[in-house]
């Protein structure tokens, strides 16, 4: 995926999410997301913070927080969620078309889509994501050394049922590629969208 295409997809996903966020009540903004301990507002704050943080910024912040990357993330969330939901929404809208990323463009695309789902799923909303975007993120996460993905999927055969995509060898875990992506990144709430002989083992890995 070219650099230009990655950013086009990121901006598309931000725009789609913004359209939904603009319709939420303050009560919905303050409701829990799929991210443990984070409200909807906190997730949007994280997305706004990430879109405002460069690789150079991350290096400085990690040093400031003595190597604690989670502390860097938490500080960004705290900064962008300290106001009203309207203020957090405005901050997200202000960075909608930025091309700043603390890591790679692919990581930013994944972060944007996965966290958008953290919001949508908790609110009962759905989006029909572009199949190509899901396929590219499936490829990105299956090879990821972070987020605990490798430990979750090792020895299993993940197979999408809504398009041509699969990975690994072993007992099959199959279902929509979105559900595979979300479970690869640790969201147990999507396990019920999956099936296959490998599902009991996969479930155990995600819920232990």
Secondary structure, DSSP 8 states (H G I E B T S, - for coil): --HHHHHHHHHHHHHHHHHHHTT--HHHHTSB-SSTT-BHHHHHHHHHHHTT--HHHHHHHHHHTTT-HHHHHHHHHHHHHSS-HHHHHHHHHHTTT----SS-HHHHHHHHHHHHHHHHHHHT------HHHHHHHHHHHHT-SSTTHHHHHTTEEEEESSSS-EE-SSEEEEE-HHHHHHHHTT-GGGGGGEESTTHHHHHHHHH-
